[in-house]
Amino acid sequence: MNLEEIFKTVLDCSFKIHTALGPGLLESAYEECLHYELIQSGLKVRKQNPLPLVYKEVKLEIGYRIDLLVEDSVIIEVKSVEALCDIHMAQVLTYLRLSGCKLGLLVNFNVTHLKDGIKRVIL
């Protein structure tokens, strides 16, 4: 499956969840539901995937975790916040750089219309 197909599947699953549950739940609830839906769609998904920081050839395990890593190529950062901020985008960009992935999605489920809560990030 190519990146665009994965992206479309993630969008479809996200909209399905938002339609069923709406805004107002904890981030962890949306993350679990999205993890479930993506697996049901036949995708390989890792949840809370550790991401080390390599500094001067030293691998530092400092607690970075990707919410969902899909097919080892797409990073999904799940949020349930009043509004997305620049720091959320910076977080996804950092995860993309550290992982070597090229496509990330920032999904904020705490919005009335999910289309307003999705940001596609390409490195």
N, C-alpha and C positions, 0 to 999 in steps of 0.2 A: 504494500500500500504506500503510495507517495504522500508527501507532506500535505498536499491540498485535500486528498481524500481523508487523511487523519483529521485535518482541521475541520472539514465538513461534519465528520462523525462527532467530534467533540462539541461543535455547535449544536447539532441535532440533540445530543444527549443533554446538554446544558439547558436548552429550551424546554425539553421534556420535563426535566426536574423543576425548573422555575414555574412552569405551567401547573404542575401538580402541587408544589409546596408554597410558591410565592416567596416574597421577601420576609425577613424577620427572624430566621433561624440562625444558629451558630455556624460559623465557618466550617467547623468539623463535621456537622451534619451534611452540608452540601458536598464536602469533599468525599465523604463516605458514599453518598448517593451517586456522585459522578464516577467514582471508582467502580461501583457496581454496574452502572449503565455502560461504561466503556468496556468492561470485561464481557458483559452480555452482548455487546456489539462485535465481539471477537478480537478485540485489540489486546495486546500485551501491555499491562499497566503496572507500574511500581508506585506504591504510595509511601510518602515521607522518605524518599530516596536520599541517602546521605551524599553530600557534595563537599569533598575536601577542598581546601585552599592550598595551592602550591606556591610557596614563597621561597625564592632562592634555592630551588631544587629540594626544598623540604616540604613534605606533605603534612599539612596541619588539619587535624580533625577538630574543627572548632564549632560544629553544630549547625552548619548550613544544611537545610533539608528542602528538597524540591517537593511540593505538595503532591503532584502527579507527574510522572514521566511516562509518556506514551510512546510505545514502539522504539524506545531508546533514541527518540529524535525530536519529540515535541514536549516542551515544558508547560505545565498548567499551574498557575498560581491562583488559588481560590481565595476570595475575600468575601466578607459580609460586613461592609462598612458603609457609613453614610455617604461617603464620596471617595473616589480614588484620588490619590495624591501623587505627586512626583516621586516620592520615596517608594511607592509601590511599583512604579515603572522602573525605577533604578534597581530595585530588587530583582525583577525579571531579567533586566539587561545583565546584571551581575551573574545570575544563574546561567544565562546563555553563554557568556564569556568563559566562565569556569568549567562548564560542561562540554563546550564545543558544539552544542546544538545550535541550530539556525532559526528555529521558530518557537515562539513562546506565546502563551495566551494568559492574559490577566482577566479573570472572570469575577465580577462583583455581583453576587446574587441578591444583595440588599437594595434592589432598585425596583421601581414599579414595572418598567419595561426592560427586559434583559438586554435588548439590543443597545441600551444606553450604558450597560455595565461591562461590555466586552471590549477589550483592547488587544489587537494583534500586534505582536512585537517581532520584528525581523532583524537579525544581526547580520 
